[in-house]
């Protein structure tokens, strides 16, 4: 979250670059950053100095023309281009490296502007897709202003953020409750956590302390968390609870192929963790290699220790066979998955 704090501190000091590229998966912080730009540069809601564009339909010559306009009765203009596609590996040029820097091409026009951007305009590109840091456009934005990767927050950063949000509402949250809230909803980012915090505040009423049971009562488990819990329960011998979890997913209208795919995914992660643990990797190293939060790796490692790699491989094979049988119409999902999980816990 340091990248976000650094940007906010710069804007608070009035240090504004002529061009920015905001990319990465943390959409909530992107929205907050854009709101801060508007607050700093357009303090009196002077929307006549603001242009909002959709990168899917906008053409770069038009973007550059707007950026070159002078502000009206203000120091700066603000031009925001959402869903900017020009910084991905393909972009609108179809991924042709020669077209990117060719004079007269759309990308060439922007490159020319970025070589000497207007000091009275703040031009912000917001990338929805991943960006290619090797592209000339990316390097040009970085040189003329700043390209900021809005990375997903780590689990502990999310816990800190939850505490801060509740403190701002004059509330507190138990450490176990904050951790549980992040474990259940953190994978979907801060936007989802914000919704859950708002629900908790409504549920809390006049009480000042959010307890673990409040989170369990209010926070909505997403399907990935439910699947993780099913695997955790079956690995620890809580077969009836695991079966109840499957029935709940079906009752929520989750489709059997999706449940099956996520079960297979969780068992594959468990197998990867088991292999890395056998090779001597530490938890943090495993998390980095697999692209998972530390706490997910820690809990998955516990599943592996209870089940063993051999059982996990067998479960993956059985899931593959069940998937094939379902596609041929030879298996009914509810009864077949229950039999598979019971056999897993007994083996």
C-alpha positions in Angstrom: 0.0 0.0 0.0 3.1 2.2 0.1 2.5 3.1 -3.6 -0.9 4.6 -2.7 0.4 6.5 0.4 3.2 7.9 -1.6 0.8 9.2 -4.3 -1.6 10.7 -1.7 1.3 12.5 0.1 2.5 13.9 -3.2 -0.9 15.2 -4.1 -1.4 16.7 -0.6 1.8 18.6 -1.1 0.6 19.9 -4.5 3.2 17.8 -6.4 1.4 16.8 -9.6 3.0 15.3 -12.7 1.7 16.1 -16.1 0.8 12.5 -16.9 0.1 9.3 -15.0 -0.7 5.7 -15.8 -2.6 3.8 -13.1 -2.7 0.1 -13.6 -2.9 -3.1 -11.5 -5.8 -5.1 -9.9 -6.7 -2.9 -6.8 -9.6 -1.0 -8.3 -10.8 0.5 -5.1 -7.6 2.4 -4.5 -7.6 3.5 -8.1 -11.0 5.1 -7.6 -9.8 6.8 -4.4 -6.8 8.1 -6.2 -8.8 9.6 -9.0 -11.1 11.2 -6.5 -8.1 12.8 -4.8 -6.8 14.2 -8.2 -10.2 15.8 -8.7 -10.2 17.2 -5.2 -6.7 18.7 -5.6 -6.9 20.0 -9.2 -10.6 21.0 -9.3 -11.2 22.2 -5.8 -14.4 24.1 -6.7 -16.0 21.3 -8.8 -14.8 23.2 -11.9 -16.0 20.4 -14.3 -15.4 22.7 -17.3 -11.7 21.9 -16.8 -12.4 18.1 -16.7 -12.6 15.6 -19.5 -13.6 12.0 -18.9 -13.0 9.6 -21.8 -13.5 5.9 -22.4 -10.3 4.4 -23.9 -12.3 1.7 -25.7 -13.9 4.3 -28.0 -11.6 7.3 -27.8 -8.8 7.9 -30.3 -5.4 9.1 -29.1 -5.3 12.2 -31.4 -8.5 13.4 -29.6 -6.9 12.6 -26.2 -3.8 14.6 -27.1 -5.9 17.5 -28.4 -7.8 17.8 -25.1 -4.6 17.6 -23.1 -3.2 20.5 -25.1 -6.1 22.7 -24.3 -5.5 25.5 -21.9 -7.4 25.6 -18.6 -10.2 28.1 -18.1 -9.8 30.4 -15.1 -7.7 27.8 -13.3 -4.2 26.6 -13.1 -4.7 23.1 -14.4 -7.0 20.9 -16.5 -7.7 17.2 -15.8 -8.1 14.6 -18.5 -9.0 11.1 -17.4 -9.0 8.2 -19.8 -10.5 5.0 -18.4 -10.0 1.5 -19.8 -6.9 2.7 -21.7 -5.9 -0.1 -24.0 -2.7 1.3 -25.5 -0.4 0.0 -22.7 -1.1 -3.7 -23.0 1.0 -6.1 -25.1 -1.6 -5.8 -27.9 -3.2 -2.4 -27.5 -5.2 -0.9 -30.4 -2.3 -1.3 -32.8 -2.7 -5.1 -32.7 0.6 -5.6 -31.0 2.7 -4.3 -33.9 5.9 -2.9 -32.3 6.7 -0.9 -35.4 3.3 0.8 -35.4 3.8 2.0 -31.8 6.5 4.5 -32.5 5.7 5.3 -36.2 5.2 9.0 -36.9 1.6 9.7 -37.6 0.3 6.6 -35.9 -1.9 7.0 -32.8 0.8 5.8 -30.5 3.3 8.0 -32.3 1.1 11.0 -31.7 1.0 10.3 -28.0 4.7 9.6 -27.8 5.3 13.0 -29.4 3.1 14.6 -26.8 4.8 12.8 -23.9 8.1 14.1 -25.0 6.9 17.6 -24.0 3.6 17.3 -22.2 1.5 20.4 -21.3 2.5 21.7 -17.8 -1.1 23.0 -17.3 -2.8 19.6 -17.9 -2.8 16.4 -15.8 -3.4 13.5 -18.1 -4.4 10.2 -16.3 -4.6 6.9 -18.1 -6.3 4.1 -16.2 -5.5 0.6 -17.5 -8.1 -2.1 -17.0 -5.9 -4.9 -18.4 -2.3 -5.7 -17.5 0.4 -3.5 -19.1 3.6 -4.3 -21.0 6.4 -2.5 -19.3 8.6 -3.0 -22.4 6.4 -0.7 -24.5 7.6 2.7 -25.6 4.4 4.3 -24.3 4.9 2.8 -20.8 8.5 4.0 -20.7 7.5 7.5 -22.0 4.8 7.9 -19.3 7.3 6.8 -16.7 9.8 9.3 -17.9 7.3 12.2 -18.2 5.3 11.5 -15.1 4.6 8.3 -13.2 3.3 4.7 -13.9 1.9 3.3 -10.7 1.1 -0.4 -10.2 -1.9 -0.7 -7.9 -1.0 -4.1 -6.6 -3.4 -6.2 -4.5 -2.7 -5.6 -0.8 -1.2 -8.3 1.4 -3.4 -9.9 4.0 -1.9 -7.8 6.9 -2.3 -4.6 4.9 -6.0 -5.5 4.5 -6.4 -6.1 8.2 -4.8 -2.7 8.9 -7.1 -1.1 6.4 -10.2 -2.7 8.0 -9.1 -1.4 11.4 -8.7 2.1 10.0 -12.1 2.1 8.3 -13.8 1.0 11.5 -11.8 3.5 13.6 -13.0 6.3 11.3 -16.5 5.2 12.1 -15.7 5.3 15.9 -15.8 1.5 16.1 -13.3 -1.3 16.9 -12.9 -4.8 15.7 -11.4 -7.9 17.4 -8.1 -9.1 15.8 -9.7 -12.5 15.1 -12.7 -10.9 13.5 -10.6 -8.6 11.3 -8.5 -11.6 10.2 -11.6 -13.7 9.4 -13.1 -10.9 7.4 -10.0 -10.6 5.3 -9.7 -14.4 4.8 -13.3 -14.6 3.6 -13.4 -11.5 1.4 -9.8 -10.3 0.8 -9.2 -12.1 -2.4 -11.8 -9.9 -4.1 -10.0 -6.7 -3.2 -10.7 -3.6 -1.1 -13.9 -2.8 -3.0 -15.5 -6.0 -1.7 -14.1 -5.5 1.8 -15.6 -1.9 1.8 -19.0 -3.4 1.1 -18.6 -5.9 3.9 -17.4 -3.2 6.4 -20.5 -1.1 5.5 -22.7 -4.2 6.2 -21.0 -4.8 9.5 -21.5 -1.2 10.5 -25.2 -1.4 9.8 -25.5 -4.7 11.6 -23.5 -3.4 14.6 -25.9 -0.5 15.4 -24.9 1.2 18.7 -22.4 -1.4 19.7 -18.7 -0.3 19.4 -16.9 -3.6 19.0 -17.1 -6.0 16.0 -16.7 -9.5 17.3 -15.9 -12.7 15.4 -19.5 -13.9 15.6 -20.6 -10.7 13.9 -18.3 -11.4 10.9 -19.5 -15.0 10.8 -23.1 -13.8 10.8 -22.9 -11.0 8.3 -19.9 -11.5 6.0 -20.8 -13.4 2.8 -18.5 -16.3 2.1 -17.5 -16.4 -1.6 -17.5 -19.7 -3.4 -13.7 -20.0 -3.3 -13.7 -19.6 0.4 -16.5 -22.2 0.7 -14.5 -24.6 -1.5 -11.4 -24.1 0.7 -13.5 -24.9 3.8 -14.8 -28.1 2.2 -11.3 -29.3 1.4 -10.2 -28.3 4.9 -13.1 -30.1 6.5 -12.6 -33.3 4.6 -8.8 -33.3 5.3 -9.5 -32.9 9.0 -12.1 -35.7 9.0 -15.1 -33.4 9.3 -16.8 -35.2 6.4 -20.4 -34.3 7.4 -19.5 -30.6 7.6 -17.8 -30.9 4.2 -20.9 -32.5 2.6 -23.0 -29.8 4.2 -20.8 -27.2 2.5 -21.3 -28.8 -0.9 -25.1 -28.9 -0.3 -25.0 -25.2 0.6 -23.3 -24.3 -2.6 -25.8 -26.3 -4.6 -28.6 -24.6 -2.7 -27.1 -21.2 -3.7 -27.4 -22.3 -7.4 -23.7 -22.8 -7.9 -23.3 -25.0 -10.9 -21.6 -28.5 -10.5 -18.9 -27.9 -13.2 -17.8 -24.8 -11.4 -17.8 -26.5 -8.0 -15.8 -29.4 -9.5 -13.3 -27.1 -11.1 -12.7 -25.1 -7.9 -12.4 -28.3 -5.9 -9.8 -29.6 -8.4 -8.0 -26.2 -8.2 -7.8 -26.3 -4.4 -6.4 -29.9 -4.5 -3.9 -28.9 -7.1 -2.7 -26.0 -4.9 -2.5 -28.4 -2.0 -0.4 -30.8 -4.1 1.9 -27.9 -5.1 2.3 -26.8 -1.5 3.1 -30.4 -0.5 5.8 -30.7 -3.1 7.4 -27.4 -2.3 7.3 -28.3 1.4 9.1 -31.5 0.7 11.8 -29.6 -1.2 12.4 -27.5 1.8 10.7 -24.2 0.8 9.6 -21.9 3.6 6.0 -20.7 3.8 6.8 -17.2 2.4 8.8 -18.7 -0.4 5.9 -20.9 -1.3 3.5 -18.0 -1.2 5.8 -16.0 -3.6 6.2 -18.9 -6.1 2.5 -19.7 -6.1 1.2 -16.1 -6.0 -0.9 -16.8 -2.9 -1.3 -14.9 0.4 0.9 -16.2 3.2 -2.1 -17.2 5.3 -3.6 -19.3 2.5 -0.3 -21.2 2.1 -0.2 -21.7 5.8 -3.7 -23.2 6.0 -3.1 -25.3 2.8 0.1 -26.7 4.4 -2.0 -27.9 7.3 -4.3 -29.7 4.9 -1.3 -31.3 3.2 0.1 -32.5 6.6 -3.2 -34.1 7.4 -3.8 -35.8 4.1 -0.5 -36.4 2.4 0.5 -36.0 -1.3 -0.6 -39.5 -2.2 -4.2 -38.9 -1.1 -4.3 -35.5 -2.8 -3.1 -37.0 -6.1 -5.8 -39.7 -5.8 -8.4 -37.1 -5.1 -7.4 -35.2 -8.3 -7.6 -38.4 -10.3 -11.1 -39.1 -8.9 -12.2 -35.5 -9.7 -11.0 -35.9 -13.3 -12.9 -39.2 -13.6 -16.0 -37.6 -12.1 -15.8 -34.7 -14.5 -15.6 -37.1 -17.5 -18.5 -39.3 -16.2 -20.7 -36.2 -15.7 -20.0 -35.0 -19.3 -21.0 -38.4 -20.6 -24.1 -38.4 -18.4 -23.0 -41.4 -16.4 -22.8 -39.7 -12.9 -25.1 -37.6 -10.9 -23.0 -34.9 -9.2 -24.5 -34.7 -5.7 -24.3 -38.4 -5.0 -20.9 -38.8 -6.8 -19.2 -36.0 -5.0 -20.5 -37.1 -1.7 -19.1 -40.7 -2.3 -15.8 -39.2 -3.4 -15.4 -37.0 -0.3 -16.4 -39.9 2.0 -13.9 -42.2 0.4 -11.2 -39.5 0.6 -11.7 -39.0 4.4 -11.7 -42.8 5.0 -8.6 -43.7 2.9 
